[in-house]
């Protein structure tokens, strides 16, 4: 189990590092992390399914400013690993992803405090125009934060896999069934959190159009997504061909000025 835990830890640390180093390229998203963990543990299909499922949960978990509501990176990695290594169902793992993400969110806050201990040294490098030294400090601090991000998933998988398996076998069916029901609800909660942020009167009609297409026309989600993409393309070129309000207003004012001077 050491090798599997180490692989997951390396994936978590690498995804964390790349996301921050290249300016938030979303390598910490569940769909990416779940796929990589599944590939590393030899079950790519399960990894993709878990990543897509956990993506629904963490859709509304947005880090605003210094607030970190949950860590989708560690939560997805640990839960996906448990599904593959222990045979736990995806629904049961969904109930595990949330507390894991919340725990790692607190660890992240501690990792944010860590670089402050080097502020004095960094200031001295800047004052002495030591550009290379400052660059290496950025790399080193991000590397340490990535290491902290990866060490906890490693410990959770290396020390907790057998315990989790024993607990899941011991729990009665009514409890595991409750986990499955709760896991199914978490996806809806995650989507509702996202919908709350983007909900407006102007956009509400599109939500009901999608609901109508899925419920009464039995169009799959991929088909609705393609239809939405095509509509956006048509809307884009339609609006592109029309003169904007600013242009029209500017033309109107210029015409009025010309008429004024002509008089």
Secondary structure as the mmCIF struct_conf table of DSSP 4:
data_model
#
loop_
_struct_conf.conf_type_id
_struct_conf.id
_struct_conf.beg_label_comp_id
_struct_conf.beg_label_asym_id
_struct_conf.beg_label_seq_id
_struct_conf.end_label_comp_id
_struct_conf.end_label_asym_id
_struct_conf.end_label_seq_id
HELX_RH_AL_P HELX_RH_AL_P1 UNK A 2 UNK A 21
TURN_TY1_P TURN_TY1_P1 UNK A 22 UNK A 23
BEND BEND1 UNK A 26 UNK A 26
TURN_TY1_P TURN_TY1_P2 UNK A 27 UNK A 28
BEND BEND2 UNK A 29 UNK A 29
HELX_RH_AL_P HELX_RH_AL_P2 UNK A 30 UNK A 40
TURN_TY1_P TURN_TY1_P3 UNK A 41 UNK A 42
HELX_RH_AL_P HELX_RH_AL_P3 UNK A 44 UNK A 57
HELX_RH_3T_P HELX_RH_3T_P1 UNK A 58 UNK A 60
STRN STRN1 UNK A 64 UNK A 64
TURN_TY1_P TURN_TY1_P4 UNK A 65 UNK A 66
STRN STRN2 UNK A 67 UNK A 67
HELX_RH_AL_P HELX_RH_AL_P4 UNK A 72 UNK A 86
HELX_RH_AL_P HELX_RH_AL_P5 UNK A 90 UNK A 114
HELX_RH_3T_P HELX_RH_3T_P2 UNK A 115 UNK A 118
HELX_RH_AL_P HELX_RH_AL_P6 UNK A 119 UNK A 127
TURN_TY1_P TURN_TY1_P5 UNK A 128 UNK A 129
HELX_RH_AL_P HELX_RH_AL_P7 UNK A 131 UNK A 170
BEND BEND3 UNK A 171 UNK A 171
HELX_RH_AL_P HELX_RH_AL_P8 UNK A 173 UNK A 198
HELX_RH_AL_P HELX_RH_AL_P9 UNK A 201 UNK A 215
TURN_TY1_P TURN_TY1_P6 UNK A 216 UNK A 216
BEND BEND4 UNK A 217 UNK A 217
HELX_RH_AL_P HELX_RH_AL_P10 UNK A 221 UNK A 241
BEND BEND5 UNK A 242 UNK A 242
HELX_LH_PP_P HELX_LH_PP_P1 UNK A 243 UNK A 244
HELX_RH_AL_P HELX_RH_AL_P11 UNK A 245 UNK A 262
#
